[in-house]
């Protein structure tokens, strides 16, 4: 095998690889011999089939197998001999290959950059801690009681906001009934926002047995695109007006929830609020750390990785624009300005991704199978009754499993860095902790970096699991052999 470097620019490398026809023929002969010992052809005894017959019968398929296997093996050798750590699967293109001739192919590859990690012990970070006061716990308990309220029919009552009404309804657009626009014995609480904006408000003041005509306009971001911005008329029959009854906050309410007392309920509530605030604090600390990591490191990025990241972000941006969900700030910018902004975001994401991967690899940070199984179980909980299908989906789709593993790995590397950094705690009011942190940076790319490309494929609730193909081996592309 002859390897010649033909181009070297930044992280890009190109090579020409030549494998002699003798080496190719040796591999073909080995395969023919193996096939000859097992093949069954009319007129020949097993193991006695002439090579000429075997070549005529199996030659073309063997030639294709030898091509792929030779490219795979020589590609691996080329990477090893040149100490190349590819950032992406190398691009291979066969320039010449035919029976009895040398195999020639070109390989283009982008390298992972050499990354020198900063001294994390010099990082100064702040963890915000919000104390939970008694009033907040009381408010949360009152909210729990409100969620457990029941409704009872009250004859002659006039429906007010907060009441529930039992209704039959039938909707039409331009005089035509539409799918999903009708229902019977539907209970809705007025003011809850269960129905299309404007629907519930028009039932305030109604009494049991009353018919009303409700006119609404579906919002521009309505989930069903066929109904967006359409004007609809609903014929509504109010069958009953039901008044709410909220349980008294006491030991009996707590016991109804499987607890021993109101005091235990409050303690559980306090613990839950503490966990929620802890998660918010963790995310804000992580954002600050990622900002510092980005500022402290500057290295060349594989162009294709950045390009792929940008394309994913841009597709999401265009989808948001099509759905009318584009940020007002973005809507005011030109396309060129948006592309410049999001190009920086793509670069930041790639830089941080490579850095965290490098730090994790250098310090033996790994995600165990037990951790991955817990993550799969959490995903499965979102699809009641289809848990086994979810686990099967991840077992059969390595790429999807890797995408599930990636955030686990990232968090473990972040934890490793935080252990080395100096992290001071600062007590703050709840409102400061929960304030929108977008102006301070969001994850790996500040505010706009929260806009993600489509998530990793997941099993759908009511259909067969979507599948993500694993990264394929580089397939040899065969050009027409040049004629002399």
Beta strands, then each sheet from edge to edge (+ up, - down):
strand 1: 2-9
strand 2: 12-19
strand 3: 91-96
strand 4: 103-110
strand 5: 124-130
strand 6: 150-153
strand 7: 164-173
strand 8: 176-189
strand 9: 210-217
strand 10: 231-245
strand 11: 422-428
strand 12: 477-478
sheet 1: 1+ 2- 4+ 3- 12-
sheet 2: 5+ 11+
sheet 3: 6+ 10- 7+ 8-
sheet 4: 6+ 10- 9+
end
